[in-house]
Amino acid sequence: MATVALSFDSWKSGQVVAGRFAIQIVAPRTPLKLQPVSPRLKGELIHPNRTAFLLGVRYSSDGQRLIAGDYPGGVVVLWDIASGKQLTTIETGYGYRGSDQYFFLSPDWRTLFVSRDGRTIERIEKNGKRMYRWQFDGKVLAWDMGSGKLIRSYRHVPARNVNSMRMAPNGALFVTSEQIPGVYESRPPSTASLWETATGKSKALPEGTKAYGIFASDSRLYATTVSDSKSGDTKAIQMLDLPAGTPKWSLPVKPPGAWVSPVAFSPDSRLLVVNERIFRDPKTRSDESSRLMLLDAATGREVSELGRETGATFDGVSFGVDGRMLAAVTWRPPHNDRKPAASKLYLFSVSDKHARRVIVLETEQAGHRHVVRAPAISPDGKWVAVTTQMMPDERGIELDALDVSQARIHLVDADAGVIRETLIAPQGFISRGSFSPDGKTLATGGLGRVLLWDLGAARK
C-alpha cells in the first residue's frame, strides 16, 4: 500500500478539497515467454475493436460467411470468409447483459436479435421508510443483417429491465428474463416472458421461471429452472411445452443450496442433460462436487448418471451432429478451494449411457487455474477441438489479454480418445471453436480478430 496526496492547487475555480488516499500498488507481471504460433493458423478476420474479446463465432450453413461479436462492446460483424471483407457491422450497444451469449440470429441469417437493459433508480421515502423507485427501458432489438438497419423493437408497457434472452432454434419464439418497475425496499422482483417473434406478443411464464434455460432442437420444449423468490435458491428443474409455455413436468431439487441447470438437448429432442453442483458451504460455494445426468425429456425421469467430479464442475456440454456422442469438459471454478487440478474432456456414448473416454487436457500449475472452453465437434464426429488457457489465480484483479499465457487448442481423435495435436494460439483471450461445414477449418475468437485454423491436412 502507498499513501498518495491529491490536490488541485492550480484549479482554483474547481473548489476541490485536497485529500490523502491509500492506494494498492500492483507489481508489474513477469513478462511471459511466448511460443511460436502453430503453422495451422492460415488467416484472420479483423474486428473493428482491435483489443476485443470475440464470442459467438459461427459459420453460415454454406460455409461462406462467419459472424462474431465483441463482449461487452456489442459490435457484431458479419464477414465474407474468402475475401475477409466485413459485409455488415452492427453496433448493438455496450453492456454485460447477464450473459456473454448476447446475440441471436434467425435461421435464415437475415435478422439479428439482441436484448438491451436500461434503468433509473431514485431513492425516496414512503410512510417513513427508505424506498427505491425503479424505472426501466429494457427491450429486445432486431436488425436487418443485409442493411444493418434497426427494424423492430420488442418491449413491455410499462418497460421492464431485460437482463437476458434466449431464442428458439426455429426463430419463432424467444424468452426474456426481466425486472418489474415500481417502488420497492430493495431490488425489484424478477420474472420471465415468452415472446412470439412474428407478432411481438408476449405471455408471462410460471412464477420463478428463469430465462437461462435451453430450447429443444425442435423448438417444442424449453428446459429451465424455478427459483425461490426470496432466497434465490433453485427449487426445481422445469420443462415447458411450447408454444403454450405451460409446465410439462417439474423435478424438485433436493440438496439445499445446490445449483442445478439443464445444459443440452439431444439433436432429436428426446434427451436432456442436467448438471448438478453441490457445495459443502453453499454461501462460499466451496468444495464442490458435480454430477452430470441424462434425463428423459418427455417425463423428467433420470435415464442414467453420466459422470461425477469432485473439486471441479462439468461445463460446455455438446452433442455430436448425429446425437451418438456427447462431449463435456471439466474445470475448477475460481471460488473452489481445492488446489491444482486437471482439466478433462469426457466423451460419452449416448446409446451406452457411460463415459467412453476421459482425456486429461492439462494439469494446473500452482497459482494458476485453467479456463476451458466448450468443446467443438467436427461435422463427421471424428474430431473434438477444446481450447484451454492458463490464468493467474488472483481474485479482484482485472486481467489484460496480454497478462495471460497463450491459449492451446487440443485436437482430439474421438474414436481413439487421444490428443493428436495441440495448437499454440497468438496471445490474447481465445473463445470456443467452431468447425466449418466441411470440417476443414476451425474458427476461434482471438484478440480483436477471428482466427482461422487449417485442419484439412492429416492430423495424425
N, C-alpha and C positions, 0 to 999 in steps of 0.2 A: 504494500500500500504506500502511496505517496500523498502528501498534502500539497494542494495547489491553491494559490491565491488568485482570484479573478476580480478584476476591476475594469471600469470604463471611464478612466480619468479624462480621456480625450473626447468623450462623447457626453458633454455636459447636459445637453437637452434631453438625453435618454433617461436621466434620473434613475439609473440602475445602481442599487446598493452593492458595494463590494462585498465579497464573501470568500470563505475558505472552504475547500471541499476535499474530501478524501476520495482518491481515485485509485482503482485497482490497476496495476501495471501488468500487462501480459507480455511475457518474454517472447521474442520472435521465435518462430518454429525453426527447427533444424532443417536446412534445405534438403529436399528429397532427391535421392539419386534416381534419375529417370532411366527407364529401359527402352530399348528400341521398339518402336511400334510394329505390330505384326504386318508383314507384307501383304496380307489379305485385305487390308484397307485399300479399296480401289477408288473411292470417290467420297465427296462431301456435298451436302446441300446446305447452303448458308442461310441462317435465320437473321432477320433484321437486328435482333438483340444478340450481339456477339458474345455476351457473357451469360447467356440464358441457360437454364436447365430445361431441356426439352422432354415433353411427355406425350403420351397418346400417339406414338409413332405407329402408323399402319399403312398398308398398301391398298390401293383400289383393286377390285376384283380382276381387272385386266392387267394389273402389274405395271401400268404406265404412269400412275400418279402416286404421290405419297403425301401424307398430312402429318403435322405435328404442331404443338403449341407450347409456348414457354409458360413456366409456372414460378411465381404467381403473376407474371407480367400480363398474361392473357392474350398475347398476339398469336393467332392461329394462321399457319401458312400452308398453302397447297402448292406442291411443286410438280413440274413435268420432269420425270426422272432422267430421261435421255438427254435433255438439254441443260438440266439444272435450273431452268427458269422458274421464277415464282409466278404461278398462274393467278393466285388470289391471296391477298393478305388482309386479314380482318382483325381489327383491334377490338376485342370483346370487353376490355376493361381490366384493370389491375385488381387482384383480390385473391384471398386464400380459399373462400367458398366452402370450408369444412371438408373438402376432399380434393385431391390432386387430379381426380378423374372429372374434369370440369367441362369438357366439350363433347358433343354427341352429333352424329351425322344421320340423316335419313338414309334408308337402304340404297337409294339411287345416287347418293352423294351430292344431291342438289341443294340441300338445306343444312345449315349448321345451327345447333341449339346450345345456348349457354345460359346458366342461371346467374342472376346478379342480386346481391343484397344491398341494403341501404337503410340506415337507421338514424333517428334523432332521439336523444334521451334528455328529458327535462326533470330536474328534481323539484318536487312540490311538497306541500303539507296538506294533509286531508284528515279532518277530525283529530287533529293533534298528532298525527303520525307522519313520519317522513316517508314519502312515496316517490315513485318514479313514473313519469308518463313516457311511454314508448310509442314512437311513430315510425312507420317503415315505408320503404319504397322498393320492395323486392319484386322481382319479376323473372320470367324466362324470355329471352330474346331469340329471334330466329333471323338468320341472314341467308341471302341467296348466294350460293357458292360460285356462281358464274360471274355475277357483277360485284359481289362483296357488299351489296346494299342491305340495310336492315329492312325486313319485310313484315315482321309481326312481333307483337308483344303479348305475353300471357301474364295476367296478374289478377289478384283478388281485389274486390271492392268492399271495405277499405283495404288498402295494400298491406300485405304481410311481409315479414322478412324471410326470404328464400335462402336457406342455408346450403342446400344441395339438391341435385336432381339425379334421376336415373331414367333412361329411355329404353322402351321395349325394342327388341331386335327388328320387329316389323315397322317401327316408326309410328305406329298408330296411337300409342299411349306413352305417357311419362308420369313419374311420381316425383313430388317435391316434398322436402322437409321444411317446415315453416315455424315462425313465431307469430303470435297473435298480438296486434296492437292493443293498447289500453293503459290503465293506471294500476300499478302493482307495487307491493312492498319490496320485491327483489326482481328476479328475472321473469319475463313473460312466459306463459305456457307454450309448449310445442305441440304441433300437430302435423299431419301428413295428408296430401291430396293426390288424387288420381285424375289426370287430365286427358282429354281427347285432343289429339294434335289437330285434326281437321276442323273441329267446331270451336275449340277453345273452352269447352265446358269442363267443369271440374266437380268432383264429389269428394266428401270427406272420407278418409279411411278410418277403420276402427280405432278407438282411443288407445293411445300408447304406441301405435304403429310407427316404425322408423323408416326413413327413406333410404337407409343404407343397405337395402336388400338387393336381390338379383331377380331378373326376369328369366323365365324358362326360354329355351331356344325357340319354341313355337309361339311365344308371347301370350300363352293362355294361363300362366301361373306366375305369381310373384311371391318369393320367399323372403321373409324379413323377420324382425324380432319385435316383441312387445315389451316396453319398459314401464316400470313403476313411475308414476308422475312425480312422486316426492323424492324417492331415493335415487332414481335413475337406473336402478339395477334391472338386469334383464329378467323378465318374468317367464317368457315363453318364446319358442320359435313358432311362427305362424305362416300358413300357406293361404294365399288369397286366390280365388277364382277370378279370372278376367274375361270380359271387361267389366263385370259387375262390381268387383272389388270387395266381395263378401268372403268371410273366412271359410276355408275348406276343411282345415284341421288346425289344431293348436297343440304343441308339445311343451308341457311345463319344464322349466329349467330348475332343477332341484338343488344343486350345490349353491349355497349362499355366496354372493359376490362373484360368481362365475361370469365369464364373458363367453357367450355362445353366439355364433354367427353362421348363417348359410354362406357358402363361398363359391359353389359351382353347381350348375346343372349339367347333366349328360346331354350330348347332342340330340338324343331322342326325347328329352324332357322327362324321362321316366325315373331318373335317379337324382338325388340331391346330396351334395357333400356338405357336411357341417363340421366346423372346428370348435371344440370346447376347450376353453382355457380356465384352469383352476389355480388360485393363488393361495399360498399359505397365509399371507396377510393381504386381504383384498384392498385395504386402504393404501398400502405402499406398492401393491401389485408385484410383490417379491416372491421368489422361489416358486415359479410356476411349473405346472405340468400341462401338456396339451394332448388332446385326443381327437383324431380325425375319424369321423363316422360317415357311413353311407346309409342314406335313408330312402325308402320308397316314397317318391314324390306324391303319389296319389293318396297315401294313408298316413305318412309320417312314421311308419314302422321302421325300426333300425334293422337294416339288412346285414351289416357287419361293421366291426371296428377295423379300420384300415391300418392305423398305426398310433403309437404313443411316443411322446418325447418328454424328457424331464430337463428343466432349465432352459428350454427353448420352446418355440411355437412353430406350428405349420403355417405356411403362407404361400401365396402365388399359385393356388391350385388350378390346374389347366387340364382339360381333356384333349386327347388327340382328335383329329377330324372325324375318324370313324368310330370314336367312342370306346375303343377297346383298351386304350391305355390312359392312365391318369398320372399326371406328374405334379409333385409338390416339393417345395423347398422348406428347410428349417433355418431359423436364425435366432440369435439371442437378443431380445429387445434391450435397450439401454437401461431400463429400470430393474432388470433381473439381477439378483445379487450373486449369481453363480459366476465363477471365473472362466477364463478362456475355454471356449467350446468349439466343436467342429460344425461347420455348416454342411448340410447334406442335401442331396437330391433323392427323393423317393420316386420310384417308378412302380405303379400299381397295375396289376392285371384286373380289369373290371369284371371279367367273367369269373375269375377265381376268387375275387374279393380279398386279395392279400398283396403285400409288397413283393413284387417280382425282383426288384433290385434296390439296394441302398448304396449310393455313391457318396463318399466323402469328397466335398469340393475343396475346402481349405480349412485349416485349423487356425483359430485366432492367436494373435500374439499378445503378450501382457501389455496392458494399457491401451489396447485397441479392441474394436469389435467389427464384425462383418455386417455389411448391408448386402442382402441377397435379393436380387430382382426376380420377379415371377418368371418361370421357365417358358421358353417359346418352343413349340413343337413343329417340326417341318411338315409340310402337307402330306408327305408319304409316310409319316410316323417313324422314320428311321433315325432321326436326329433330334436331340434336345439341346438348346442353347441356353445357358444360365450365366448371368452377369453377377460377379461379386466384386466388392470394393471394401478395402480396409479403411476404417475411420478411427481417429483418435477418440478414446472413450472418455470424453470430458463433457460434463453437463453444464449448461448455461453458456457455452461458447458457440457462437455462430461461425461455422466453418466456411472458409472460402474454397472455391473449387480447386485452387492451387495449393491448398493445405493438405490434400488427401493423396494417397497413393494412386497410381494408375489402376484403372479397373481391369479385370480379367474376364474374358468371355470363354467359358468352358464348353467345348463341343463334345457331347456325349453320344456314343453309339448306343441307341436304345435297346437293341437286341442283346448286345454283349454286356451292357452296363458298365462301360469303360469310357473314361475321358480320352478321346483320341487326340485332341489338340487344345491348347489354351492360347487364346489371342490376347496380346497386350494392347490396350487402347491408349490413345493420347490422354494427357492429363485432363481432369475435369470430371464432374458427376456424369455417370452413364445410366441411362434408363433401360427398361426391359427391351429385348429384341423383338423384331417382327420379321418373319420369313416372307419373301416374295412368293407369289402364287406358284412359280415353277421351282421353288426351293433352292435356287442358285445364289440368292443374295440374302444377307441378313442386315436389317437396318436397326440401328440403335440411336437414341438421343445422346449427343455429346455436348461439349461446351460451345453453345451458340451455333450448333450445326447438327445435321443428321449424318451419321457415319454409315457408309455402305461397305459391307464386307463381302468379298468374293468367296463363295462356298461351292462354286461349280466344279473345281478340281477335286480329286480324291482326297478324303480326309483321314485316310488310314496311314 
